[in-house]
């Protein structure tokens, strides 16, 4: 602010610092053109003002590795193959002997693919729910494989029972086939006794 009591020509110059704080771009001599708005304005907070702030939408939380898109895609493909192989094994189990032996091949192949899918999912840093789902599927496949391996031990009684049921024409004959089958299974010590 100029001094009204000062003699002419000795008025104080405007406060340059105040002019700079008000966005005037500093002191200008009389008659100089005003600078364009925003021409020399630097972004507030500096050029690195937002680089250390928290993660915005779509970014993983701090401390967690983001999922690998390529690994997620490969896991999805392996998971689909694993599901198809297990389903093929379950369908093959319903076939008559000895075609039902093909179920073991499908289930073993599915188990291998499932293990690979689980490893790829862990390396791709996928969500824990996906890892748990694959682990449950592998556990169920392992149980079915054990049951199929147990059926190989009793393959001869099973084949005879299937042959008997194919030739049976009455309910009494079917029951006789099942009774004979249970009697044959009792010879295996690792199997629990069956009720007649």
C-alpha positions in Angstrom: 0.0 0.0 0.0 1.5 3.4 -1.0 2.1 6.2 1.5 -0.4 9.1 0.8 1.9 11.6 2.7 5.0 10.8 0.7 6.2 13.4 -1.9 5.4 12.7 -5.5 7.6 10.1 -7.2 8.8 8.6 -3.9 5.9 6.1 -3.5 6.9 2.7 -2.3 6.9 0.0 -4.8 4.2 -2.7 -4.3 5.1 -5.6 -2.2 6.6 -8.0 -4.7 6.3 -11.0 -2.3 2.7 -10.3 -1.7 2.1 -10.0 -5.5 3.8 -13.3 -6.0 1.7 -14.9 -3.3 -1.5 -13.6 -5.0 -0.6 -15.3 -8.2 0.5 -12.1 -10.0 3.8 -13.8 -11.2 6.0 -11.3 -9.4 6.7 -7.6 -9.9 6.2 -6.2 -13.4 7.3 -2.8 -14.6 4.5 -0.4 -15.6 3.2 -1.1 -19.1 4.5 -4.7 -19.2 1.9 -7.3 -20.4 0.4 -9.5 -17.8 1.4 -13.2 -18.1 -1.2 -15.6 -19.3 -3.0 -17.5 -16.6 -1.5 -20.9 -15.9 1.5 -20.3 -18.2 4.0 -20.6 -15.3 1.8 -22.2 -12.7 3.3 -25.3 -11.3 0.9 -28.0 -10.0 0.2 -27.6 -6.3 2.0 -30.2 -4.2 4.9 -30.4 -6.7 5.5 -32.8 -9.5 5.6 -35.7 -7.1 2.8 -34.7 -4.8 0.5 -37.7 -5.6 3.1 -40.4 -6.1 3.2 -41.5 -2.5 -0.4 -41.3 -1.7 -2.6 -44.3 -1.0 -3.7 -46.6 -3.8 -6.7 -45.5 -5.7 -9.5 -47.6 -7.1 -8.4 -50.7 -9.0 -5.0 -50.9 -7.3 -4.2 -53.7 -4.9 -3.9 -52.8 -1.2 -0.5 -52.1 0.2 1.6 -55.2 1.0 -0.2 -57.5 -1.5 1.3 -58.5 -4.9 -1.2 -57.9 -7.7 -2.5 -61.0 -9.6 -0.7 -61.9 -12.8 -3.2 -61.7 -15.7 -1.3 -64.2 -17.8 -1.2 -66.6 -14.8 -4.8 -66.1 -14.1 -5.7 -67.0 -17.7 -3.6 -70.1 -17.6 -5.1 -71.2 -14.3 -8.6 -70.8 -15.8 -7.7 -73.0 -18.8 -6.1 -75.6 -16.6 -9.0 -75.6 -14.2 -11.4 -76.2 -17.1 -9.4 -79.2 -18.3 -9.3 -80.5 -14.8 -13.1 -80.3 -14.5 -13.6 -82.0 -17.8 -11.3 -84.8 -17.0 -12.9 -85.5 -13.7 -16.4 -85.4 -15.2 -15.2 -87.9 -17.9 -13.9 -90.1 -15.1 -17.2 -90.0 -13.3 -19.1 -90.9 -16.5 -16.7 -93.8 -17.2 -17.3 -95.2 -13.7 -20.9 -95.9 -14.7 -19.9 -98.0 -17.6 -19.9 -101.8 -17.3 -16.7 -103.7 -16.5 -14.0 -103.5 -17.9 -14.8 -100.2 -19.6 -15.1 -98.6 -16.1 -11.3 -99.0 -15.8 -11.0 -96.0 -18.1 -12.3 -93.9 -15.3 -9.0 -94.4 -13.4 -7.0 -93.0 -16.4 -9.3 -89.9 -16.7 -9.1 -89.3 -12.9 -5.3 -89.6 -12.8 -4.9 -87.3 -15.7 -7.3 -84.8 -14.0 -5.3 -85.0 -10.8 -2.1 -84.1 -12.5 -3.7 -81.2 -14.3 -5.3 -80.0 -11.1 -1.9 -80.0 -9.3 -0.4 -78.0 -12.1 -3.3 -75.5 -12.0 -2.9 -75.1 -8.2 0.8 -74.4 -8.6 0.2 -71.8 -11.4 -2.5 -70.2 -9.3 -0.2 -69.8 -6.4 2.6 -68.3 -8.6 0.1 -65.9 -10.1 -0.9 -64.6 -6.6 -4.6 -65.4 -7.2 -7.2 -65.0 -4.4 -7.3 -67.5 -1.6 -10.8 -68.6 -2.5 -9.6 -69.9 -5.9 -6.8 -71.8 -4.2 -9.2 -73.3 -1.8 -11.6 -74.4 -4.5 -8.8 -76.1 -6.5 -7.6 -77.8 -3.3 -11.1 -79.2 -2.5 -11.5 -80.5 -6.1 -8.1 -82.2 -5.8 -9.0 -83.8 -2.5 -12.3 -85.2 -3.9 -10.5 -86.5 -6.9 -8.0 -88.2 -4.7 -10.7 -90.0 -2.8 -12.3 -91.2 -6.0 -8.9 -92.5 -7.3 -8.4 -94.5 -4.0 -11.9 -96.0 -4.5 -11.1 -96.9 -8.1 -7.8 -98.5 -7.0 -9.6 -100.5 -4.4 -12.0 -101.8 -7.1 -9.0 -103.1 -9.0 -8.3 -105.5 -6.1 -11.7 -107.0 -6.4 -11.9 -106.9 -10.2 -12.7 -110.6 -10.7 -15.7 -110.7 -8.4 -16.9 -107.4 -9.8 -16.6 -108.7 -13.4 -18.5 -111.9 -12.4 -21.3 -109.9 -10.7 -21.7 -107.6 -13.8 -21.8 -110.7 -16.1 -24.4 -112.3 -13.8 -26.6 -109.2 -13.8 -26.5 -108.9 -17.5 -27.9 -112.4 -17.9 -30.4 -112.2 -15.1 -34.0 -111.9 -16.2 -35.8 -111.8 -12.8 -35.5 -109.9 -9.6 -34.6 -113.2 -7.8 -31.7 -113.7 -10.2 -30.4 -110.1 -9.6 -30.6 -110.6 -5.8 -28.7 -113.9 -6.2 -25.9 -112.1 -8.2 -25.6 -109.5 -5.4 -25.5 -112.2 -2.7 -22.8 -114.1 -4.5 -20.8 -111.0 -5.0 -21.0 -110.1 -1.2 -19.9 -113.6 -0.3 -16.9 -113.3 -2.6 -15.9 -109.9 -1.0 -15.8 -111.5 2.4 -12.7 -113.4 1.4 -10.8 -110.1 1.4 -9.6 -109.3 4.9 -9.3 -105.6 4.4 -13.0 -105.3 3.6 -15.5 -105.1 6.5 -18.0 -107.9 6.8 -21.2 -107.3 4.8 -24.7 -108.1 6.1 -26.7 -110.6 4.2 
